[in-house]
Amino acid sequence: MTEDLKSSETQNLVTPEELAEVIQEFEKYRQRLIDEMTTAAKKAKLPKSKVMTKLEPQLAEIDAKLENLRSQHAMLTGS
């Protein structure tokens, strides 16, 4: 391997701390999405259940990504 390639691979490694930060930000984003959509629904006088039904595919995608990130974090930390 050349030095540039080794350097590039080293830079692509993610630390457990960085991964934990990404997980935390994703969790905050998920909650903010729910909160903002619920607030908007109240203003529009829509039932929360209707909003949650619309949000469910996005929440499922976020949850799947979070699970993947948590698995990666567990492998890196050995827990």
VENKACOR-V873938 format. One record per helix or strand of 3 or more residues. SS is the DSSP state (~ for helix, > for strand). FROM is the first residue (numbers start at 1). LEN is the number of residues. If there is no record, write none. Layout:
SS;FROM;LEN  SS;FROM;LEN
This chain:
~;3;10  ~;16;28  ~;48;30
